[in-house]
Amino acid sequence: MSTQPGNPPGLQEKKTFQLFGMDWHYFVIFGVIIGAAIFLGKLPKGMIGAFPLMILLGTVLGKLGDNTPLVKTFLGGGAIFVIFGSAALVTFKVLPESTITVMQNFMIGEGFLDFYIAALVTGSIMGMNRKLLIRAAIRYFPAIVGGIVTAVMLAGLVGAVTGYGFTEAVLFVAVPIMGGGMGAGAVPLAKIFGEGMGRDAADMLSMMIPAVALGNALAIVVAGLLNRLGKTIKGLSGNGELMVSSGAAAAAELELDPGYKKARDTINLTQMGSGLFIATTFFILGAVINKFVPAIHGYAWMILSVALVKGLGLLPQKFEICCYQWFQFVMSNLTGVLLVGIGVAYTNLEQIAAAFSPQYIALVTVTVLGAVLGSGFVGRLVGFYPIEASVTAGLCMANMGGTGDVAVLSACQRMELMPFAQISSRLGGAFMLILSSVILQILF
């Protein structure tokens, strides 16, 4: 409640319900216009049609999720509601096919996912304390390995006990789930397995898809539960901070300089534009390096490039601030858009439903839980908070790459951990391709 200048004493303006930063009745008017365009078949193609529609869906579904008791308390709130709600709109054909195509093209063909990830990775790394980045990176890989080993061994043991088979559980459930997603994980894994086992790669992929899809869905749910656990048991969570500070002096050393932080948090529209330019150029740099070293994904090269520039202090601080401010704008305003895109373009409810059998669900569950427990335990040993280590080094290995990273971090309300999530999905995924070749040599 805020008293407006010029109002008579005691007269106050009533605060109305807000949707996407505006009074709800204005939002509804704009929503009606978008709905009319859909009904009349006049929704424009490209981002001019996709942006308003996906903002509308993301805002409404997100608000519903944030105010639905069970979803809000245990399943991650608005993030998971937006993803599965959007997927349901596609599965049950609530929206016209042409409208769905506009959103799918925007996400996949027009590269909005890449645009979003570039902003988050570049801005979140550039906005970090340099010493924190260096110290965390050195300790991070052991936490990834801890999650992989625990997940694979638990899945193999449960597969042997239930009659599914140790080898089958490892190759067709655990490894695909921990492989870094679909395009950079399951697809090359299917080729590796097909060649190593003398079987058709398409058949291998059809066996992996349900595991990847169901593992991604479960990872999102578990992320929401871990967020709840972190609020209940305070010592397990750093509330978005990965590393445990060892004493006040160490904590102060890892804090941002107050002057730098003030400049970083003072919004400047021109700086945001520079941040857009820098972030997208770093993405291009990753693609260029990938051309010469294709074994490692372009996302991974982007992360390494940004981290190297930040770690060595090669970019003036004013440009670091530009990247951070652009990242804040994108995260604050376009996360709902991206979550809708994940649901519409990447979440297939039919594939998830087809995989539902007690035995299969048990294998996927122990794989995801193994990733959480192994990474959380090793992460604690190397100086990380268990919840943050489990989310980034564990769940972000078990989800579907870049899209899964956004969904998991949104569900556990730790979007600032995106750089570490991307390290898991990209570098961890590349590691899984190498590991799968070793596993094949052992088992066959």
C-alpha positions in Angstrom: 0.0 0.0 0.0 1.5 3.3 -1.0 0.2 6.8 -0.5 0.2 8.8 -3.7 1.3 12.5 -3.8 -1.7 14.8 -4.0 -4.1 12.4 -2.5 -6.1 13.6 0.5 -4.7 12.5 3.9 -5.5 8.9 4.6 -6.6 8.1 1.1 -4.4 5.3 -0.3 -4.2 3.6 -3.6 -5.2 -0.1 -3.5 -2.5 -2.5 -4.8 -4.0 -4.7 -7.5 -3.1 -8.3 -8.4 -0.1 -8.2 -10.8 0.7 -10.4 -13.8 4.0 -9.9 -15.6 4.6 -6.6 -13.8 1.2 -5.1 -14.8 -2.3 -4.8 -13.2 -4.2 -8.0 -14.0 -7.0 -6.4 -16.0 -4.5 -4.9 -18.5 -2.8 -8.3 -18.8 -6.2 -9.9 -19.5 -6.9 -7.4 -22.3 -3.6 -8.2 -24.0 -4.3 -11.9 -23.4 -7.6 -11.6 -25.2 -5.9 -10.0 -28.2 -3.4 -12.9 -28.4 -6.3 -15.4 -28.0 -8.2 -13.7 -30.9 -5.1 -14.0 -33.1 -4.9 -17.7 -32.4 -8.6 -18.3 -33.0 -8.5 -16.4 -36.3 -5.3 -18.0 -37.4 -3.5 -14.7 -37.5 -0.7 -15.3 -34.9 2.4 -14.1 -36.7 5.3 -16.5 -37.3 8.7 -16.0 -35.6 9.5 -14.2 -32.4 6.8 -11.5 -32.9 4.1 -14.1 -32.4 6.0 -16.5 -30.1 7.1 -13.9 -27.5 3.6 -12.6 -26.5 2.0 -16.0 -26.6 4.7 -17.7 -24.5 4.8 -14.8 -22.1 1.1 -15.2 -21.7 1.2 -19.0 -21.1 4.3 -18.8 -18.9 2.8 -16.1 -16.7 -0.6 -17.8 -16.2 0.7 -21.3 -15.7 3.5 -20.1 -13.5 1.1 -18.2 -11.3 -1.2 -21.3 -11.0 1.8 -23.5 -10.1 3.0 -21.0 -7.5 -0.4 -21.1 -5.9 -1.3 -24.8 -6.1 -0.5 -26.2 -2.6 0.9 -29.6 -3.5 2.8 -28.3 -6.6 4.1 -25.3 -4.7 5.2 -27.2 -1.7 6.7 -30.4 -3.1 7.2 -30.2 -6.9 9.0 -26.9 -7.5 6.0 -24.6 -8.0 5.5 -22.6 -11.1 8.5 -24.0 -13.1 7.3 -27.6 -13.2 3.7 -26.5 -13.7 4.7 -24.4 -16.8 6.7 -27.2 -18.3 4.1 -30.0 -17.9 1.2 -27.7 -18.4 2.6 -26.5 -21.8 3.4 -30.1 -22.7 -0.2 -31.1 -21.9 -1.5 -28.3 -24.3 0.4 -30.0 -27.1 -0.4 -33.6 -26.2 -4.2 -33.0 -25.8 -4.2 -30.6 -28.9 -5.7 -27.7 -26.9 -3.8 -25.3 -29.2 -4.0 -25.3 -33.0 -1.1 -27.1 -34.8 0.0 -23.8 -36.4 0.3 -22.1 -33.0 2.4 -25.0 -31.6 4.6 -24.9 -34.7 5.3 -21.2 -34.1 6.6 -21.9 -30.6 8.5 -25.0 -31.6 10.2 -23.2 -34.4 11.1 -20.3 -32.1 12.7 -22.7 -29.6 14.5 -25.0 -32.1 14.8 -23.5 -35.5 15.2 -19.9 -34.4 17.5 -20.8 -31.5 15.8 -19.1 -28.5 17.3 -21.8 -26.2 20.8 -21.0 -27.3 20.1 -17.2 -26.9 18.9 -17.8 -23.4 21.7 -20.1 -22.4 24.3 -17.7 -23.8 23.0 -14.9 -21.7 22.8 -17.0 -18.5 26.2 -18.6 -18.9 28.1 -15.4 -19.9 26.4 -13.2 -17.4 26.5 -15.5 -14.4 30.2 -16.3 -14.9 31.1 -12.7 -15.5 29.2 -11.7 -12.4 31.0 -14.1 -10.1 33.9 -13.4 -7.8 37.0 -14.5 -9.7 38.6 -16.4 -6.8 35.3 -18.2 -6.2 35.2 -19.3 -9.8 38.7 -20.7 -9.8 38.4 -22.5 -6.5 35.0 -24.0 -7.3 36.0 -25.3 -10.8 39.0 -27.2 -9.4 36.8 -29.1 -7.0 33.8 -29.6 -9.2 34.8 -32.5 -11.4 35.2 -35.0 -8.5 31.5 -34.3 -7.5 30.4 -35.1 -11.1 32.3 -38.4 -11.0 30.9 -39.3 -7.6 27.3 -38.9 -8.9 28.0 -40.9 -12.1 29.6 -43.8 -10.3 26.9 -44.0 -7.7 24.1 -43.7 -10.2 25.5 -46.4 -12.6 26.2 -48.9 -9.8 22.8 -48.5 -8.1 21.0 -48.9 -11.4 23.1 -52.0 -12.2 22.4 -53.6 -8.9 18.7 -53.0 -9.0 18.6 -54.2 -12.6 20.3 -57.5 -11.5 17.9 -57.9 -8.5 14.7 -57.2 -10.5 15.6 -59.4 -13.4 16.0 -56.5 -15.9 19.7 -57.3 -16.1 22.8 -55.5 -14.8 24.2 -54.8 -18.3 20.8 -53.6 -19.7 20.2 -51.4 -16.7 23.6 -49.7 -17.0 23.6 -49.3 -20.8 20.0 -48.5 -21.6 18.9 -46.6 -18.4 21.8 -45.2 -16.3 24.2 -44.2 -19.0 21.6 -42.4 -21.2 20.2 -40.6 -18.2 23.6 -39.4 -17.1 24.7 -38.7 -20.7 23.9 -34.9 -20.9 20.6 -34.9 -22.8 19.3 -36.0 -26.1 21.3 -34.4 -29.0 24.7 -34.4 -27.3 24.0 -37.5 -25.2 21.5 -40.2 -26.2 22.0 -39.8 -30.0 25.9 -40.2 -30.0 25.5 -42.9 -27.3 23.2 -44.9 -29.5 25.7 -44.8 -32.3 28.5 -45.9 -30.0 26.4 -48.7 -28.6 25.1 -49.8 -32.0 28.7 -50.0 -33.4 30.0 -51.7 -30.3 27.2 -54.3 -30.0 26.6 -54.8 -33.7 23.0 -53.5 -33.5 21.1 -50.8 -35.3 21.7 -47.3 -33.7 18.0 -46.4 -34.2 16.9 -49.4 -32.1 19.4 -48.3 -29.4 18.0 -44.8 -29.4 14.4 -46.0 -29.1 15.4 -47.9 -26.0 17.1 -44.8 -24.5 14.5 -42.1 -25.2 12.1 -43.2 -22.4 14.9 -43.3 -19.9 16.1 -39.8 -20.8 12.6 -38.3 -20.8 11.5 -39.9 -17.6 14.9 -39.2 -15.9 14.5 -35.5 -16.9 11.0 -35.3 -15.5 12.1 -37.0 -12.2 15.2 -34.7 -12.0 12.9 -31.7 -12.1 10.6 -33.1 -9.3 13.6 -34.0 -7.2 15.1 -30.5 -7.6 11.9 -29.1 -6.1 12.1 -31.6 -3.2 15.8 -30.7 -2.6 14.8 -27.0 -2.4 12.3 -28.0 0.3 14.8 -30.1 2.1 17.4 -27.3 2.1 14.8 -25.0 3.8 14.1 -27.6 6.4 17.7 -28.6 7.2 19.7 -25.4 7.0 23.2 -26.9 7.1 22.7 -28.8 3.9 22.1 -25.7 1.7 24.0 -22.7 0.8 20.9 -21.0 -0.6 22.4 -20.8 -4.1 26.0 -20.6 -3.0 28.0 -23.7 -4.0 31.1 -23.5 -1.8 31.1 -23.6 2.0 33.1 -20.7 3.4 35.7 -21.7 5.9 35.5 -18.8 8.4 34.8 -15.1 8.2 38.1 -14.2 6.6 37.7 -16.8 3.8 34.1 -15.7 3.3 35.1 -12.0 3.0 37.8 -12.9 0.5 35.2 -14.6 -1.7 32.7 -11.6 -1.5 32.5 -9.2 -4.4 34.0 -5.7 -3.9 31.2 -3.4 -2.7 32.0 -0.8 -5.4 32.0 -3.4 -8.1 28.7 -4.9 -6.8 27.0 -1.5 -6.6 28.0 -0.8 -10.2 26.9 -4.3 -11.3 23.5 -3.8 -9.7 22.8 -0.3 -11.1 20.9 -0.9 -14.3 22.2 0.8 -17.4 20.3 0.2 -20.7 23.3 0.8 -22.9 25.3 -1.7 -20.9 22.6 -4.3 -21.3 22.9 -3.9 -25.1 26.6 -4.4 -24.9 26.0 -7.5 -22.7 23.7 -8.9 -25.4 26.4 -8.4 -28.0 29.2 -10.0 -25.8 27.0 -13.0 -24.7 26.0 -13.9 -28.3 29.6 -13.5 -29.5 30.8 -15.9 -26.9 28.3 -18.4 -28.2 29.6 -17.9 -31.7 33.2 -18.4 -30.4 32.1 -21.8 -28.9 30.7 -22.8 -32.3 34.0 -21.7 -34.0 36.2 -23.7 -31.7 33.8 -26.7 -32.0 34.5 -26.6 -35.8 38.1 -27.5 -35.1 37.6 -29.7 -32.0 34.2 -31.3 -32.6 34.6 -33.9 -29.9 33.6 -31.3 -27.3 30.2 -29.5 -27.7 30.1 -25.9 -28.6 28.3 -25.1 -25.3 31.3 -26.5 -23.5 33.7 -24.4 -25.4 31.6 -21.3 -24.7 31.7 -22.0 -21.0 35.4 -22.6 -21.0 36.0 -19.5 -23.1 34.0 -17.3 -20.7 35.6 -18.9 -17.6 39.1 -18.4 -19.0 38.4 -14.8 -19.9 36.9 -14.2 -16.4 39.6 -16.2 -14.6 42.5 -14.3 -16.3 40.8 -10.9 -16.1 41.0 -10.4 -19.9 37.8 -8.3 -20.1 37.5 -4.9 -18.4 35.1 -5.0 -15.4 32.7 -2.6 -17.1 32.1 -5.3 -19.8 31.7 -7.9 -17.1 29.0 -5.7 -15.7 27.3 -5.4 -19.1 27.1 -9.2 -19.3 25.7 -9.5 -15.8 23.0 -6.9 -16.4 21.9 -8.5 -19.6 21.7 -11.9 -17.8 19.6 -10.4 -15.1 17.1 -9.0 -17.7 16.8 -12.3 -19.6 16.4 -14.3 -16.4 13.9 -12.0 -14.9 11.7 -11.6 -17.9 12.2 -14.6 -20.3 12.5 -17.6 -18.0 8.7 -18.2 -18.3 9.0 -18.1 -22.1 11.8 -20.7 -22.0 9.9 -23.0 -19.7 6.9 -22.9 -22.0 9.3 -23.8 -24.9 10.7 -26.7 -23.0 7.2 -28.1 -22.4 6.1 -27.5 -26.0 9.2 -28.5 -27.9 11.1 -30.9 -25.7 8.7 -32.7 -23.2 6.8 -35.6 -24.7 4.2 -36.8 -22.2 3.4 -39.9 -24.4 6.9 -41.1 -24.2 7.0 -40.6 -20.5 3.7 -42.3 -20.0 4.8 -45.3 -22.2 7.8 -46.0 -20.0 5.7 -46.3 -16.8 6.2 -49.7 -15.4 7.2 -50.4 -11.8 10.5 -52.0 -12.8 11.5 -49.3 -15.2 10.4 -46.5 -12.8 12.5 -48.1 -10.1 15.6 -48.1 -12.3 15.2 -44.5 -13.3 14.5 -43.5 -9.7 17.6 -45.2 -8.3 19.7 -43.7 -11.1 18.6 -40.1 -10.3 18.8 -40.7 -6.6 22.3 -42.2 -7.1 23.3 -39.0 -8.9 22.0 -36.9 -6.0 23.6 -39.0 -3.3 27.0 -39.5 -4.9 27.5 -35.9 -6.0 26.2 -34.6 -2.7 28.5 -36.8 -0.7 31.6 -36.1 -2.7 30.7 -32.5 -3.0 30.6 -32.2 0.7 34.0 -33.8 0.9 35.5 -31.2 -1.4 33.9 -28.2 0.3 30.5 -27.8 -1.4 27.1 -27.5 0.1 25.4 -30.9 -0.4 22.1 -29.5 -1.9 23.9 -27.3 -4.4 26.4 -30.1 -5.3 23.5 -32.6 -5.7 21.6 -30.2 -7.9 24.4 -29.1 -10.2 26.8 -32.1 -10.3 24.0 -34.6 -9.9 20.6 -33.6 -11.3 22.1 -31.5 -14.1 23.9 -34.6 -15.3 20.6 -36.6 -15.1 18.4 -34.1 -17.0 18.1 -33.3 -20.7 21.0 -31.0 -21.2 20.5 -27.2 -21.5 16.7 -27.4 -21.4 16.8 -29.6 -18.3 19.3 -27.4 -16.6 17.0 -24.4 -16.8 14.0 -26.5 -15.6 15.9 -28.1 -12.7 17.5 -24.8 -11.5 14.1 -23.1 -11.8 12.4 -25.8 -9.8 15.0 -25.5 -7.0 15.2 -21.7 -7.3 18.9 -21.6 -7.9 19.2 -20.2 -11.4 22.5 -18.5 -10.5 24.2 -21.9 -10.6 23.7 -22.2 -14.3 27.5 -22.1 -15.1 28.1 -25.3 -13.0 24.9 -26.9 -14.4 26.2 -26.3 -17.9 29.6 -27.8 -17.0 27.7 -30.9 -15.9 25.6 -31.1 -19.1 28.3 -30.4 -21.6 31.7 -31.4 -20.1 30.1 -34.1 -18.0 28.2 -35.3 -21.1 31.4 -35.5 -23.1 33.0 -37.5 -20.3 30.0 -39.9 -20.4 30.6 -40.6 -24.1 34.2 -41.6 -23.3 33.1 -43.6 -20.3 30.5 -45.5 -22.4 33.2 -46.7 -24.8 35.2 -48.0 -21.8 32.1 -49.7 -20.3 31.4 -51.4 -23.7 35.0 -52.7 -23.7 34.4 -54.2 -20.2 31.0 -55.7 -20.8 31.5 -56.9 -24.4 
